[in-house]
């Protein structure tokens, strides 16, 4: 994409996390999408907060865990600078956080307390997929979340964590 915006591939090859984070703020949604994917592939903990914030744009609903075959794309959300017909970033931010793995666990545990239910929902799903035992107690507390979808995601995440122990 270097012709129309930042060269995300070049930044990814150089593992330029700061450049990729900056590209994630680009006005072109395609650059932001590519930057989010690249941040997940680079796997650097510095990208975690940026990717968590991307969940606020939208969070997939209905999928239990975050493999490429099951992540669903929501309808476009207006007023977010994405334009009509554009898929949302939950599809790329959540799997990117999963790929980062262990360095994302503590920030995701904190995200379970976020005011935005989409962030809490996404955090629960990613924590279940990462499978780190540190998430058990915070996810258990999320079973009492005020939002039904967050409670369900926490339940499914805990079931997934339990299944991983077996």
Buried (B, 14 or more C-beta within 10 A) or exposed (E): BEEEBBBBEEBBEEEBBEBBBBBBEBEBBEBBBBBBBBBBBBBBBBBBBBBBBBBBBBBBBEBBBBEEEEBEEBEBEEEBEBEEEBBBBBBBBBBBBBBBBEBBBBBBBBBBEBEEBBBBBBBBBBBBBBBBEBBBEBBEEBBEBEEEBBBBBBBBBBEBBEEEEE
